[in-house]
């Protein structure tokens, strides 16, 4: 159809070629007190989200590539080369022994090459009856060493984190992370900072419309005398229909992808296993609109007494094809 990009099986090409996204529609991926120094009021917690809409108005471009429904798990697909994807996510969590919270983060994901995707995260949170804080940043990089599709497709994930202990986005669970770690007031939690390197091996396969992904992870806090910590994420998803509609529509079944993911900690180098860890099971769903927007929703349920009872996550994202070329044109440069 004119104006619509059809999806064929996605292959990672050699340098200088363009990767095709594929059919089926599965893609790459307590205490109260005075307000502390932070972003100010709760109304400002949506500031990062507004960046998505601002960029949408500046760069009016269309993208029809399907995005996966996962929020914690990664599949093996990378961002298209020279494309930018802007995302805003939020996690609302219950907190026994403390105040509930809403954590939020913005992601700026750029396809540097056909085999390398880099991404910046900006994190913040609001704890009810407490305060609102900017909690730090993350720099993520994903590298795909194999250029073609294989039975299992590995991707190497490396992330540097500089975040305070008040960070509550719970983008992954590792080591002996448990619910009670986040029960303290923000004035206490913000005093500690973590400088960490996180490594994941992203293993993924798409067949007959299904995507299955496995993500073992290892994290090392760069402060002295901290052990390696381990965790995992598992995911499976499928679009509601594999055959694309001949007409452009918002509510076609192939625009909806549903699945489930499970994630949790596996202890540390001195105490491997499930003892004193938190575990979660979360249905996931994504709605890919022809305009290029993707909406995600995922209620996560704690599976043991160390876990939050509920983590309600939602997200909105927009991909901007040819971002590099748009910037060049804006400043009078050449492609």
N, C-alpha and C positions, 0 to 999 in steps of 0.2 A: 504494500500500500504506500502511496506517496506520502512522505513526511513521517513514516513510521519505520523504525529499525527492527527488522526481524531478528530472531535470536537463534543462532546455530550453535553447535557445540563449541565451547570456548577453548581456544588453544593459546598458549603463551608463545609468541613468535620470537624469532631472532631479532636483534637490534635493527631498528629502522623500519619494522613492519608494524601493523596495527592489529591488536588482539580483538577477536570477535566475541561478544557475549552471546550466550547460547540458549537455545531452546533445548530442554525445558526451562521455564522461567526461574532459574536459580542462579544467584550471582555470588560474586566473589566470596560478600558479608555483610533527768532529774532536777537539776537545780535551776532556779529562776534568778534573775539578776539584771542589772543594767546592761544595755547593749554595748558590746565591746567594739573596738576598732575593727572595721571590716568594710563591707559595701554599703552599709547603711540599712535602709528599711527593707522589709521582705519584698516590697514591690520591685526593688532593683534586682532581685534574684533572676528575673527574666531577661536581664540585660544581654547575656550571652545568646539567649535564644533569638533575640531581635536581630543579631548579626546575620542569621540565616535569611531573614526576610529582607534585610537591607541589601545583602549581596544579590538576592533574587531580583530586586528592582534595578540594580545597577547593571547586572549581566543577564539580560533577558535571552536565555538560551534554552533549548529543549533537549531532554535526554529521556530515552525510553528503555534504558537498560534496567533489568530487574535487580532488586537488592534482596539479600537474604534476610530472614526475620530474626536472626540471632542478635543478642545483645552482649552476651558474655563469650560465647563460642565463636571461633573463626573458621571459615572454610578456606580453600586454597586459592581463591580468586583474588587478584590484586586490582588496584585502581587502574583504569585505562591510562596509558602514557599521556602526559601533559594535561590531564583532566584534574579538576579540583572538586572535592565533595565536602560540603559543609553540613555538620550535623549538630543537633542539640538534643541531649538526653536528660532525663530526670528519674531519680529513684526516691520514692516515698517509703519510709520504713517505720515499723512499730518498734518500740524500745521498752522492754521490761526493765524496771529499775532506773528508768530515765525518761527523758522527753522524746517524743517522736520527732522525725526530721524529714526534710526534703533536700536531697543532694542533687546537684546539677553539674553538667559539664558540656563544653563545646569542643567539637573535633574539627580539625582542618586537615583533610587527607588529600595528598597530592601524588599522582602517578609520575614519579621521577623518570623511570624507564619502564620497559616491558617486564623487567625482573625485580624492580625495587619500588616499593610504595613507602612513603614517609608521612608521618602524621604528628600533629601537635594537639595535646589536650590541655584545656584550662578548667580547673575544678573549683567548686564552691559548695557551700551548704548552708541551710537554715535549720537550726534546732529550735523547736517551738518553746516559748517561754525562756529563751536564752538569747541567741544572737545569730548574726549572719556573717560568714567568713569566706574569704578567698583562701583556698587550702593548698594551692600549688599547681604545678604543671608536670606533664609527662611528654616525653619524646619517643615515639614508637617508630620502628622500622621493620619492614617485612621483606624478605628476600626469597625468591623462588629459584632454586638452583637448576631445575629441569625445565627445558623449554617446551616439551610436549606433554600431552596428557598420558598418564600411566595408571596402572591399577590402583596405586596409592600415590597421591600427589603431595610431597612434602614442601613446607614453607618454613623458613627459619625466622623467628620473631625475636627481636631484641628491643628492650625498652629501658630508658632511664627515667626514674621518678625522683622528683624533689617535692615532697608533699608533707604537710603537717599531720600529726596523729589525729587531728580533727577531721581529716578527709573521710567521707562516708559514701562515696559513689559506689563502692563495692563492685568495681569492674571485674575483679576476680577475687577468689578466696584462696588463701595460701597458709601453710603452716598450721598454727594453732589459733588463727583468727576466730573469735567467738563474739556473740552479741554483747556480752558484758564489757568488752573493750571500748565500746562507744557510749557507755552509760554516763561517763563523767561529763562535767560541764565544759563548754567550749573554752572557757578561760584556762582550764587545766590542760585540755588536749592540745591546744594550739601552741603550747610551750615546747612540745617535742617535734622534731623534724626528722623525716626519713629520707635518706639518699640511697636509692636502691637500683640495682640492675636486675631486670627480669628477662628470663629466657623461656621461650616456648617452642615446641615442635608442633606445627600445625599439619595434621594428617587428615586428608579429605578425599572423598570420592563421590562422584555423581553418576547415577545409573538409573535408567527407567524413570526419570523424573525425581528420584529421591537423592538428597544429599545427606551423607553421613560424615561427621567430623569428630576427631579426637584431638584434644589439646593438653598434653602433659606440660607442666610448667615447673620452673625452679627459680627462686628469687634469692638474691644475696644483698643484705643490708651492708652498705660500705663502711658503716661505723665499726670500730674494733669489737671483736669478741661476739659477733652475731653469727649464728649458724645458717647454713642453707635451709630454705623453707620450700616445701613442695605442695603442689595442688594439681587440679585437673578440671577440664570442662569437656562435656560430651554433647553432641547435638545431632538431630535428625529433622529434616524438613522436606516439604514437597508442595508445589503449587496445586491449587484446587482443580486446575485443568491444564493439560499439556498442549492442546491444540489452540493456537492463537485465533482470535476472532478476526474476520475480514474487515471489521469496522472498528474505528477508534472509539473506545468507551471507557468510562471510569469504573463500572461495576462488572466488567467481564470477569469470569471466574479465574482466568489465567493471571489476573492482576493480584490475586490474593495467594499468599504463601503461609502455610501453617506448619508448626512443628513443636518440638519440645527440646529443652536442654537441661542438663544436670551438671552441677559444679560443686566443688568443695575443697577443703584442705586435706593434706595427707601427712601432716606433721612436719618435723624438721630432721636435720641430720642426726640429732641426738635422740629423737623419739619419733620414728616413722610409724605411720598407721593412722587409724581413725579416732584414737583416743583424744579427747579434748579438742575436737575439730567441729566445724559447722558444715552442714550439707544442705543443698537446695535442689528442688525440682521445679521447673518453670515451663508452662506452655508458652509458645511464642507465636506471633502473627505479624505479617507485614502486608500493607496495602500499597502497591506501586501504581501511582497515577500516571497517565500518559503525559502529563505536563512535566514530569521529571521529579516530582515530589514522592517521597516514601514515608509512610507513617508506620510506626511499630508499637506494639503493646505486649507486655509480658508480666503477669502476676507470678511471683516466685514464692514458694512455700517452704519453710524450714522443715527439715526432716528429723531433727533431734532437738534436745533441750538447749543446746549451745547456739542454735540458729535463731535469727529473727523469725517471728511467726509469719510475717508477710513482708515482701519487698515488691512494691508495685512500680514497674518501670514503663516509661513510654519515651518515644523519640520521634523526631522529624528530621529529614535530611533532604538535600537537593544536590544534584550533580551538575557541574558546569563544564561541558565538553570544550576542549580547545582553550582552556584557561590561559595557557601561556601565550597563545596567539592573540587573545583578547587584550591582555596586558600590553603586548607589543604594539597593537594598534592604538590603544589609548594614549601611549606615550610617543607615538609617531615612529616606532621602530619597525623592523621587518621580521617576518616569520623565520 
